[in-house]
Amino acid sequence: MAASLKEVEAMVDALPARDQARLLEYLAPRVADAALASRLDRAGADGAWREFRRVGERLAASSNGKSITQAITDMRR
């Protein structure tokens, strides 16, 4: 079943506000994944994950037995 953009827009407009919000909740992660996949090449993604792990390890090392959530909360203050 192929629907044109106009048909899909009309179907979304016909949904109640609650269902439109649920549709947005469903689509948001998929749109974000598609946007990231198209923008990041493999090397860029690997570098981002390395930095993420480096920051996580630094946080864990400096947490002094606190949970990561508590350590982050303390850092933000």
Distance bins in CASP14 RR format, pairs under 12 A and 6 or more apart:
PFRMAT RR
TARGET T0000
AUTHOR 0000-0000-0000
RMODE 2
METHOD distances of the structure
MODEL  1
1 7 0 0 0 0 0 1 0 0 0 0 0
1 8 0 0 0 0 0 1 0 0 0 0 0
1 11 0 0 0 0 0 1 0 0 0 0 0
2 8 0 0 0 0 0 1 0 0 0 0 0
3 9 0 0 0 0 1 0 0 0 0 0 0
3 10 0 0 0 0 1 0 0 0 0 0 0
3 11 1 0 0 1 0 0 0 0 0 0 0
3 12 0 0 0 0 0 1 0 0 0 0 0
4 10 0 0 0 0 1 0 0 0 0 0 0
4 11 0 0 0 0 0 1 0 0 0 0 0
5 11 0 0 0 0 0 1 0 0 0 0 0
5 12 0 0 0 0 0 1 0 0 0 0 0
6 12 0 0 0 0 0 1 0 0 0 0 0
6 13 0 0 0 0 0 1 0 0 0 0 0
7 13 0 0 0 0 0 1 0 0 0 0 0
7 14 0 0 0 0 0 1 0 0 0 0 0
8 14 0 0 0 0 0 1 0 0 0 0 0
8 15 0 0 0 0 0 1 0 0 0 0 0
8 23 0 0 0 0 0 1 0 0 0 0 0
8 27 0 0 0 0 0 1 0 0 0 0 0
9 15 0 0 0 0 0 1 0 0 0 0 0
9 20 0 0 0 0 0 1 0 0 0 0 0
9 23 0 0 0 0 0 1 0 0 0 0 0
11 19 0 0 0 0 0 1 0 0 0 0 0
11 20 0 0 0 0 0 1 0 0 0 0 0
11 23 0 0 0 0 1 0 0 0 0 0 0
12 19 0 0 0 0 1 0 0 0 0 0 0
12 20 1 0 0 1 0 0 0 0 0 0 0
12 21 0 0 0 0 0 1 0 0 0 0 0
12 22 0 0 0 0 0 1 0 0 0 0 0
12 23 1 0 0 1 0 0 0 0 0 0 0
12 24 0 0 0 0 1 0 0 0 0 0 0
12 26 0 0 0 0 0 1 0 0 0 0 0
12 27 0 0 0 0 0 1 0 0 0 0 0
13 19 0 0 0 0 0 1 0 0 0 0 0
13 20 0 0 0 0 1 0 0 0 0 0 0
13 23 0 0 0 0 0 1 0 0 0 0 0
14 20 0 0 0 0 1 0 0 0 0 0 0
14 23 0 0 0 0 0 1 0 0 0 0 0
15 21 0 0 0 0 1 0 0 0 0 0 0
15 22 0 0 0 0 1 0 0 0 0 0 0
15 23 1 0 0 1 0 0 0 0 0 0 0
15 24 0 0 0 0 0 1 0 0 0 0 0
15 26 0 0 0 0 0 1 0 0 0 0 0
16 22 0 0 0 0 1 0 0 0 0 0 0
16 23 0 0 0 0 0 1 0 0 0 0 0
17 23 0 0 0 0 0 1 0 0 0 0 0
17 24 0 0 0 0 0 1 0 0 0 0 0
18 24 0 0 0 0 0 1 0 0 0 0 0
18 25 0 0 0 0 0 1 0 0 0 0 0
19 25 0 0 0 0 0 1 0 0 0 0 0
19 26 0 0 0 0 0 1 0 0 0 0 0
20 26 0 0 0 0 0 1 0 0 0 0 0
20 27 0 0 0 0 0 1 0 0 0 0 0
21 27 0 0 0 0 0 1 0 0 0 0 0
21 28 0 0 0 0 0 1 0 0 0 0 0
22 28 0 0 0 0 0 1 0 0 0 0 0
23 30 0 0 0 0 0 1 0 0 0 0 0
23 31 0 0 0 0 0 1 0 0 0 0 0
24 30 0 0 0 0 0 1 0 0 0 0 0
24 31 0 0 0 0 1 0 0 0 0 0 0
24 32 0 0 0 0 0 1 0 0 0 0 0
25 31 0 0 0 0 0 1 0 0 0 0 0
27 33 0 0 0 0 0 1 0 0 0 0 0
27 34 0 0 0 0 0 1 0 0 0 0 0
27 35 0 0 0 0 0 1 0 0 0 0 0
28 34 0 0 0 0 0 1 0 0 0 0 0
28 35 0 0 0 0 0 1 0 0 0 0 0
29 35 0 0 0 0 0 1 0 0 0 0 0
29 36 0 0 0 0 0 1 0 0 0 0 0
30 36 0 0 0 0 0 1 0 0 0 0 0
30 37 0 0 0 0 0 1 0 0 0 0 0
31 37 0 0 0 0 0 1 0 0 0 0 0
31 38 0 0 0 0 0 1 0 0 0 0 0
32 38 0 0 0 0 0 1 0 0 0 0 0
32 39 0 0 0 0 0 1 0 0 0 0 0
32 40 0 0 0 0 0 1 0 0 0 0 0
33 39 0 0 0 0 0 1 0 0 0 0 0
33 40 0 0 0 0 0 1 0 0 0 0 0
33 45 0 0 0 0 0 1 0 0 0 0 0
34 40 0 0 0 0 0 1 0 0 0 0 0
36 44 0 0 0 0 0 1 0 0 0 0 0
36 45 0 0 0 0 1 0 0 0 0 0 0
36 48 0 0 0 0 1 0 0 0 0 0 0
37 44 0 0 0 0 0 1 0 0 0 0 0
37 45 0 0 0 0 1 0 0 0 0 0 0
38 45 0 0 0 0 0 1 0 0 0 0 0
39 45 0 0 0 0 1 0 0 0 0 0 0
39 48 0 0 0 0 0 1 0 0 0 0 0
40 46 0 0 0 0 1 0 0 0 0 0 0
40 47 0 0 0 0 1 0 0 0 0 0 0
40 48 1 0 0 1 0 0 0 0 0 0 0
40 49 0 0 0 0 0 1 0 0 0 0 0
41 47 0 0 0 0 0 1 0 0 0 0 0
41 48 0 0 0 0 0 1 0 0 0 0 0
42 48 0 0 0 0 0 1 0 0 0 0 0
42 49 0 0 0 0 0 1 0 0 0 0 0
43 49 0 0 0 0 0 1 0 0 0 0 0
43 50 0 0 0 0 0 1 0 0 0 0 0
44 50 0 0 0 0 1 0 0 0 0 0 0
44 51 0 0 0 0 1 0 0 0 0 0 0
44 52 0 0 0 0 0 1 0 0 0 0 0
45 51 0 0 0 0 0 1 0 0 0 0 0
45 52 0 0 0 0 0 1 0 0 0 0 0
46 52 0 0 0 0 0 1 0 0 0 0 0
46 53 0 0 0 0 0 1 0 0 0 0 0
47 53 0 0 0 0 1 0 0 0 0 0 0
47 54 0 0 0 0 1 0 0 0 0 0 0
48 54 0 0 0 0 0 1 0 0 0 0 0
48 55 0 0 0 0 0 1 0 0 0 0 0
49 55 0 0 0 0 0 1 0 0 0 0 0
49 56 0 0 0 0 0 1 0 0 0 0 0
50 56 0 0 0 0 0 1 0 0 0 0 0
50 57 0 0 0 0 0 1 0 0 0 0 0
51 57 0 0 0 0 0 1 0 0 0 0 0
51 58 0 0 0 0 0 1 0 0 0 0 0
52 58 0 0 0 0 0 1 0 0 0 0 0
52 59 0 0 0 0 0 1 0 0 0 0 0
53 59 0 0 0 0 0 1 0 0 0 0 0
53 60 0 0 0 0 0 1 0 0 0 0 0
54 60 0 0 0 0 0 1 0 0 0 0 0
54 61 0 0 0 0 0 1 0 0 0 0 0
55 61 0 0 0 0 0 1 0 0 0 0 0
55 62 0 0 0 0 0 1 0 0 0 0 0
55 68 0 0 0 0 0 1 0 0 0 0 0
55 71 0 0 0 0 0 1 0 0 0 0 0
55 72 0 0 0 0 0 1 0 0 0 0 0
55 75 0 0 0 0 0 1 0 0 0 0 0
56 62 0 0 0 0 1 0 0 0 0 0 0
56 63 0 0 0 0 1 0 0 0 0 0 0
56 68 1 0 0 1 0 0 0 0 0 0 0
56 71 0 0 0 0 1 0 0 0 0 0 0
56 72 0 0 0 0 1 0 0 0 0 0 0
56 75 0 0 0 0 0 1 0 0 0 0 0
57 63 0 0 0 0 0 1 0 0 0 0 0
57 68 0 0 0 0 0 1 0 0 0 0 0
58 68 0 0 0 0 0 1 0 0 0 0 0
58 71 0 0 0 0 0 1 0 0 0 0 0
58 72 0 0 0 0 0 1 0 0 0 0 0
58 75 0 0 0 0 0 1 0 0 0 0 0
59 65 0 0 0 0 0 1 0 0 0 0 0
59 66 0 0 0 0 1 0 0 0 0 0 0
59 67 0 0 0 0 0 1 0 0 0 0 0
59 68 1 0 0 1 0 0 0 0 0 0 0
59 69 0 0 0 0 0 1 0 0 0 0 0
59 70 0 0 0 0 0 1 0 0 0 0 0
59 71 1 0 1 0 0 0 0 0 0 0 0
59 72 1 0 0 1 0 0 0 0 0 0 0
59 73 0 0 0 0 0 1 0 0 0 0 0
59 74 0 0 0 0 0 1 0 0 0 0 0
59 75 1 0 0 1 0 0 0 0 0 0 0
60 66 0 0 0 0 1 0 0 0 0 0 0
60 67 0 0 0 0 0 1 0 0 0 0 0
60 68 1 0 0 1 0 0 0 0 0 0 0
60 71 1 0 0 1 0 0 0 0 0 0 0
60 72 0 0 0 0 0 1 0 0 0 0 0
61 68 0 0 0 0 0 1 0 0 0 0 0
61 71 0 0 0 0 1 0 0 0 0 0 0
62 68 0 0 0 0 0 1 0 0 0 0 0
62 70 0 0 0 0 0 1 0 0 0 0 0
62 71 1 0 0 1 0 0 0 0 0 0 0
62 72 0 0 0 0 0 1 0 0 0 0 0
62 74 0 0 0 0 1 0 0 0 0 0 0
62 75 0 0 0 0 1 0 0 0 0 0 0
63 69 0 0 0 0 1 0 0 0 0 0 0
63 70 1 0 0 1 0 0 0 0 0 0 0
63 71 1 1 0 0 0 0 0 0 0 0 0
63 72 0 0 0 0 1 0 0 0 0 0 0
63 73 0 0 0 0 0 1 0 0 0 0 0
63 74 0 0 0 0 1 0 0 0 0 0 0
63 75 0 0 0 0 1 0 0 0 0 0 0
64 70 0 0 0 0 1 0 0 0 0 0 0
64 71 1 0 0 1 0 0 0 0 0 0 0
64 74 0 0 0 0 1 0 0 0 0 0 0
65 71 0 0 0 0 1 0 0 0 0 0 0
65 74 0 0 0 0 0 1 0 0 0 0 0
66 72 0 0 0 0 1 0 0 0 0 0 0
66 73 0 0 0 0 1 0 0 0 0 0 0
66 74 1 0 0 1 0 0 0 0 0 0 0
66 75 0 0 0 0 0 1 0 0 0 0 0
67 73 0 0 0 0 1 0 0 0 0 0 0
67 74 0 0 0 0 0 1 0 0 0 0 0
68 74 0 0 0 0 0 1 0 0 0 0 0
68 75 0 0 0 0 0 1 0 0 0 0 0
69 75 0 0 0 0 0 1 0 0 0 0 0
69 76 0 0 0 0 0 1 0 0 0 0 0
70 76 0 0 0 0 0 1 0 0 0 0 0
70 77 0 0 0 0 0 1 0 0 0 0 0
71 77 0 0 0 0 0 1 0 0 0 0 0
END
